[in-house]
Amino acid sequence: MATNRFPGSCKTCGTQVLAEEGELRKEQGAWVVYHPNCLPAPVPGWHTGVLGSYDCETTGRDPLTARLVSAAFVTSDGRRYDFLVDPGVPIPPETTAVHGITDEQVREHGTDPAEALDRIAELLAAHLSAGLPLIVFNAPYDLTLLEVELERHGLRPLVARAGRIEPVIDPLVIDKAVDRFRKGKRNLESQCAHYGVRIEGAHDAAVDAIAALEVAKALAERYPEVGEATPLELHRQQEQWKAASEEDFAAYRLRRGEAYVAEPGWPVRQRPGADEAAVPGFAEMPDVPGALF
């Protein structure tokens, strides 16, 4: 929930809402405020149905070279699948400092990566093939890494199992589009704080997957253009929003005289030399290199 910083008239009852005592929402391009007991009933939409959410923790920032360390797939109807993986390579100390997973832990308790990756891909493919939205915060990192890891281990890619990697809901892309000029960070913890989502123990794959799911629902409830779109419509909009955001960022870097090399693809990065026609689900647009892991 976004609390109103200033007093205003409740859109439902018309009486005064004191500062810090109401909920602020953006509707049809304008900000309005409600008393908590005057909030409109949720509009049925994709966010009221069954949702899945995927998150992973890895050995590094580059999804083309990093290895999977842990992952989680959760659904809004209560299913949860957790994976701890032995990546087969040392986990750098700087990444252990982020997610807390050590070499000793994965060697003692970690699953064989091929076994875990195959199971993860099957779960996500079944969800996507049913036409259900898949929530992935900063999708070009998590989904690209999954595809690269599957290839690395000689396993069928997700796109081949699901047909197309859609519909994907990426709260990072949506938040930047619907609240473009908000100051501050846009990482998952910051978005949780902004949208009133509780998160404890960030950088645990299951914790982050659940939090991303709740942020996606909060975005749909606050912004009608998000909640009322069909999942496939929203998927296409995110392709456009991501392209526009990337163009803006490239122009900003150019004004600063800084070099910038974009990497195309949302929700999965298009790798150099890849045959785009052979991999439906790839979008022809740039993505910011590097990611939170």
RANORSUL-V951602 format. One record per pair of residues at least 24 apart in sequence whose C-alpha atoms are under 8 Angstrom apart, sorted by sequence separation. I is the first residue (numbers start at 1). J is the second residue. D is the distance in whole Angstrom. If there is no record, write none. Layout:
i = {I,I}
j = {J,J}
d = {D,D}
This chain:
i = {9,10,51,52,85,86,188,191,195,242,262,263,8,9,10,13,50,51,84,85,86,87,121,262,263,12,50,51,84,85,86,87,262,263,12,50,83,84,85,86,239,262,10,12,83,85,239,261,4,117,139,85,139,59,60,69,117,118,134,136,137,138,59,83,117,125,129,133,134,135,136,137,138,124,125,128,129,133,134,135,136,137,138,60,131,132,133,134,135,136,137,138,59,114,121,122,125,126,131,133,135,58,69,118,121,125,128,124,128,114,122,128,121,246,114,171,246,57,243,246,242,243,171,175,239,242,243,68,171,174,178,242,170,239,73,169,171,73,73,137,169,168,167,174,177,167,169,173,166,169,167,168,174,167,170,173,177,166,173,176,136,135,52,137,136,68,135,63,67,68,135,62,63,66,52,54,64,65,51,52,53,54,55,63,64,68,135,50,51,52,53,54,55,63,67,50,51,52,53,51,64,63,56,46,55,203,133,132,168,165,99,98,99,165,166,164,165,163,164,165,160,159,159,159,82,82,143,144,140,143,144,140,139,140,141,139,140,141,139,140,74,72,73,71,72,70,71,74,73,74,72,76,57,57,140,57,56,141,55,141,54,55,55,138,55,54,53,53,53,53,52,51,47,48,47,47,43,42,47,46,45,46,44,45,46,43,44,45,46,43,45,46,2,1,2,1,2,1,27,1,26,27,28,25,26,27,25,95,1,62,63,62,61,62,61,61,61,60,59,58,57,56}
j = {33,34,75,76,109,110,212,215,219,266,286,287,33,34,35,38,75,76,109,110,111,112,146,287,288,38,76,77,110,111,112,113,288,289,39,77,110,111,112,113,266,289,38,40,111,113,267,289,33,146,168,116,170,91,92,101,149,150,166,168,169,170,92,116,150,158,162,166,167,168,169,170,171,158,159,162,163,167,168,169,170,171,172,95,166,167,168,169,170,171,172,173,95,150,157,158,161,162,167,169,171,95,106,155,158,162,165,162,166,153,161,167,161,286,155,212,287,99,285,288,285,286,215,219,283,286,287,113,216,219,223,287,216,285,120,216,219,123,124,188,231,231,231,238,241,232,234,238,232,235,234,235,241,235,238,241,245,235,242,245,209,209,127,212,212,145,212,141,145,146,213,141,142,145,132,134,144,145,132,133,134,135,136,144,145,149,216,132,133,134,135,136,137,145,149,133,134,135,136,135,148,148,142,133,142,293,231,231,267,267,203,203,204,280,281,280,281,280,281,282,279,279,280,281,205,206,267,268,265,268,269,266,266,267,268,267,268,269,268,269,206,205,206,205,206,205,206,209,209,210,209,213,203,204,287,205,205,290,205,291,205,206,208,291,209,209,209,210,212,213,213,213,216,217,217,220,221,221,227,227,227,228,227,228,229,227,228,229,230,228,230,231,194,194,195,195,196,196,222,197,222,223,224,222,223,224,223,293,218,289,290,290,290,291,291,292,293,293,293,293,293,293}
d = {7,5,5,6,8,5,7,7,8,8,5,5,7,8,6,7,7,5,7,4,6,8,8,6,7,6,6,8,5,5,6,6,6,6,7,6,8,6,6,6,6,7,8,8,7,6,8,8,7,7,8,7,6,5,8,8,7,7,8,7,8,6,6,7,6,6,5,7,6,6,6,5,7,8,8,6,7,5,5,5,5,6,6,6,8,7,6,6,6,7,6,7,6,8,8,8,6,7,7,6,8,8,8,7,6,5,7,8,6,6,7,7,8,6,8,7,7,7,6,7,8,6,7,7,7,8,8,8,6,8,8,8,8,8,8,7,8,8,8,7,8,8,6,7,6,5,7,6,7,7,8,6,8,6,8,7,8,7,6,8,8,8,7,6,7,8,7,6,8,8,6,8,7,7,7,7,7,8,6,6,5,6,7,6,6,8,7,7,6,5,4,6,7,4,7,8,6,6,6,7,6,8,6,8,7,8,6,8,7,8,5,7,6,8,7,6,5,7,5,8,8,7,7,7,8,7,7,5,7,6,6,6,7,5,8,5,5,8,7,6,7,5,7,5,5,7,7,7,7,7,7,8,7,7,8,6,5,8,5,6,8,7,6,8,5,5,5,7,7,6,7,8,8,8,5,7,8,7,7,7,6,8,8,6,8,7,8,8,7,7,7,6,6,7,6,5,7,5,8,8,7,6,8,6,6,7,7,8,8,8,8,6,5,7,5,6,6,7,8,6,6,7}
